[in-house]
């Protein structure tokens, strides 16, 4: 790529689903293009980024304006206004050639400031329904990079801005095929349970009861569970009492270590995690977060299930459906292998190449 872009700013924040694609994109530019890259994030995002020393991080906090309480709404508007002012000052001093908005309200002030200063910006959407922040930024964006052409919520007049690039995920997920135990032989079912703080709480409460049913039905299990530190004691005692083999972890950037040990995952339906499981060929059961904006997690889960990449169980149906599904899988070892076969026909290996091609097009237009 002709290196006309000397500096790129990536705006992100919130959950790991926004943070990890942002960091992966930054690392790609730094490693392969020798471009100066900085990430703007909020306090929530800094929790995930604190261990990464190879990219400069700037903290600019924002807030969601979708509040029902009028006092909270006014307070949020003040925060957003302040965030836009800070973003304007930062961009004037930093003078980037391009801004990437990775979705979520944390990226909104930076992208809006870029629009005011006539700095070209790109927004990225990896869900199956475009998020609110990206929807409002779309009229001003140079391009919108999407993971799936089936994305809903974009008006026809903006269709020429849409570029399907695939899922921006960690390169280790693209370049290493996990030698996992996913070829289930009907003996020991090894389950990885994934999720952030909300999922950890719900899964610790609901899944343990279902695993007890599995124990009583003599279904051999080993559990690898992501949980909150304060849940360690309860879960340790619970699984020991049932004589279920288990391993707990609170948070890990090295999730591939666990992918190599399992043959099934249970996860929320955030697009980044689903894409990582898909590219690593790990069969999974998707449990959408019921409160996700615009029900985007349910839309993600439905899409993946229809493609044959996973199973879908809504949270309200966990107590009635999950045990039966686990029992069915334990009795028919071919079910997981059928999912792996479907997953193996998909790959996001070209995603970074696709990003580079689109940036070259923007350079050609600009210069």
N, C-alpha and C positions, 0 to 999 in steps of 0.2 A: 504494500500500500504506500503510495506517495505520501510522505509524512508532512502534510500541510497543517494538520491539527496538532499543535504543540501541547495543548492542555485540554483535558476533558474533566468535567465535574459530573459525578454520579450522585444523585439525590435519592436517599432511601431512608427507611426507618421502620419501627414497629416490630413485626415478628420475623422469625428466621426465614419465612417464606419470601420476604422482601430483601432481607439482609444478605443471605448467601448468594443469590443470583447477582446482587450488586457487587459483592466482593469478588466473585468469580469473574465478572466482566472486567473489573478493575485490574485484577491479576493478569488477565489475558492481554490487556492493552500494555501494561507495564512490561510483561515478559517478552511479548512478541513484536511490539511496535515501538518500544522505547518512548512512549508518550507519557508526559507528566499527568498523573491522575490523582484526584482528591475525591474523597467521599464526604458528603454532608449527611449527617444522620441525627436522630433524636436520642434522648436518654435511653429509651427502650432498645434501640438498635445498638447503642454502645456496649450493652451487656454482651452481645455476640461478637463485637469487633475488637474488644479490649485486648485479645491475645494476638491480634495481627499487627505486626510492627512494620510491614513493608509498604504500607500505604498511609498517607496522611488523612486523618479523620477530623472533621470540623463539626462541632455540635450546634445545631440550630433546631430548637424545639418548635412544634406546631400543635394544633389541636383540631379535632373534628368539629365541624359546625352543625352536624346533624344531632341537635339536642332538643328534647321536648320541653325542658325547663327553660323559661325565658331568661332567667338570671345566668344559668350555665351557658346559654347560647351567646349572650352578650359578652360574657367573660371569654368564651372561645373565640369570638370575633376579634376581640382585642389582642389575644395571643397571636392569631393568624396575621393581623395587621402588623404587629411588631415583627413577626417572622419574615414577612415580605420586605419590610424595611431593612432588616439585618441581611437578608439575601441580596437585596439590591446593592448594599454597601460592599458585601463580600465579593459579588461578581464584578463590580466596578474596579475593585482592587486586584482581584485575581485575573480578570480578563481571559476567561476560557474561550476556546473556539467552538465548543459544543457542550451541551448539557444533556445528560440522560436522566429521565425520571422513571423510577422503578415501580411506581404505583403506590397507593396509600396516601393518606393526608399529609404525611411527613414530606413527601416530594412536591406537594402542591405549591408552597410559597417560593421555592427555588425555581421551579419551572415558570411560574407566573412572572417572577422577577426577570428571568431570561427573556420572556416574551416582551416585556416592557423595554428592555435594553436591546432588543433585536438580536439576541444571541440565539442561533438555531438550537432547538431542543427536540429530542426524541423521547417518546413515552413507550414503556414496555408493559404488556399485559399478558400474563400467563394463565389467567383463569378462562373459563368458558363464557363468562359474562363480564363485560368491561366494568371496572370499578368506578365509583362516583368521581373520585379525583381525576382519573384519566378521562372520564367523559367530559368534564368541564374544561380540561386542558386541550382536548382534541382539536378544536377550531384553530388553535394557535401553534400546534405541534408541526414540526417538519414532516415527521413520519410517526406511525405507531407500529412498533414491532410486536407481533403476536405469536403465541406458541402454536395456536390451532386455527385453521381457516374457518372452523365452525363457530368461532367467537360470535356471541350475540351482543346487541346493544349499540352498534355503531350505525349511525345514519348513513343512508346511501350516498349523500353528497360528500362524505369523507372517505368513501371506499378506496379512492386512489392513494390515500395515505397509508393504507394497510399493507404491511409486508410480513408474510409468514416466514419466520426464521427458525422455529422450534423452541424447545425449552432451554433457557440459560441455566445450566446447573454446574456443579463442581466438576472440573475436568477429570478428576479421578473416577467419577461415576461413569464417564464416557469412555475412558481409555482402558479400564480394567473390567473384564467380565468376572464377576464374583464367582469363585469356585465354592458355592454354598452347598448346603445339604438340601437344596430345594427339590432335588429328585427324591421325593418322599417315597419310602418303601413300605409304608403302612405300620411301622414299628413305633418309633418315638417321634411325636409331633413337636417340633421346636418352634415356639411362637415368640416373636418380637413385638412388644407393645410400645408404640411411639406416640408422642404428643407433648404439647407445651403445658403450661401450668393448669389451664382449664381442663384439658384432656386428662392430665395426670390425676386430677381429683376425681373426675367422673369414672375413669377407667379403674382406678383403685377401688372404688365403691362397687361398681357393677360387674366388672370382669372377674373379680375374685369369687363372687357367688357362682358364676358360670363355670369357672375352673373347678370349683367344688363339685358341681354336677358331673363334670368330666371325670374327676377322681372317683366318684361313686359309681360311675358307669365303666370304670376300669379302662379309660382311654389314657395311654401313656403320654405325659406331657413334660416338656422342659420350658420354663418361662424366662424370657429376658425382658425386663420391664423398666422403662424410663419412668421415674417418679420424682416427686418433690422430696427434699431432704427430710422433711418432717413426717413423710410416709414410710421411711425406711424401717422403722421399728415395727409398725403394724404389719407391713407386708412380709417382713422376715418371719415374724411370729406366725402369721397366717399360713404361709407356705410350708413352714417347718411342721406345723401341726398336721397338715394334710400329707406330709411326706412327698411333696411335689418339688422336684429339682428346680432351682431358680437362680437368677443373677439379677441384681438391681443396679441401676446407674441413674444418676441425676441429670447430667447433661454431658454430651460427648460430641466433639467435632469429628471424631474418628468413627462415624457410624458404620463405615465399611467393615470395621472389625466385627461388628455384630451381624452384618449381612452375611458374612462367611460362615456363621454358626447356625443359621435358621433355615426353615423351609416354609414359613408363613409369617406375615406381619399383620398386625391390627393397628390402624392409624386413622387420624383425622384426614380430611380430604383437601388440605392445602395443596395447591398445584405443584409447588417445588418438591415436596416430599413424594407425592405420587409419581412425578417425573423421575426422581432418583430411584425409586423402587422399580419402576418400569424399565429404565435403562440398565439396571442391575439384574433384571430378570428375577425379581422376588415376588411371588404371588402374595396378594394382600387382600384383607377385608377392610373396606373403607367405611368409616363411621363419620358422616359429615357433622360439623358443628352446627347445631340448630339455629344459633343466633348469628350466623355469618351474614354479612351484608348482601342484600339481594339474593340470598340463598345460594351464593356462588359455590359453596362447598358441595351442596347437593347436586348442582349442575355438573361440577367436576366429576363427582362420583358416578353419576348416571352415564356420563360420556365414557369413562373408563370401563364401566361394566358392560356397556353395549359393545365396546370393542373387544370384549373377552379378556381384558387384562386383569380383572379383579372381581371381587364380590362386593356388594353394597348392602349394608344394614343400617337403617336409621337408628339414632340413639334411643328413640322411644320403643323400638322393637328388639333391643338387645336381649332383654330378659326372655323373650319368647322365641327368638330366631337364632341366636348365636350358638347355643348349645347344639341345636339340631344341625346347623351347618358344620360345626367342628366334628360331630359324630359322623356325618355323611362323608367328610373328607377322610376321617380315620378309617372308614370302611371301604373307601374306594381311592386307592393311591394314584389312580390315573388323573384325577380331577386337577391336582396342582400341576402335573406335568402338561396337561392341556393348556393351562394358563401360560406356562413358560413358553410353550410353542408359539402361542399368539404374541407374547411379549418379544420373542426373539426376532419377529418380523418388523419390529420398530426400532429406530435409533435416532438420537439427537446428535450424533457425532459431527454433523456438518454445521451445527448452530453457530460456532464462532466464525467459521468461514463465511456463513451467510451474513453475519453482522458486518464483517469486513467489506464484503461486496456492497452492501447498502451504504456504508460510510464512504466508500469510493464514489458512489453515485452522487452523494451529497457534496463531496469535495468538487466533483466535476461541475455541478450546478453552481457552486459558490465561486469557483475560480475560473 
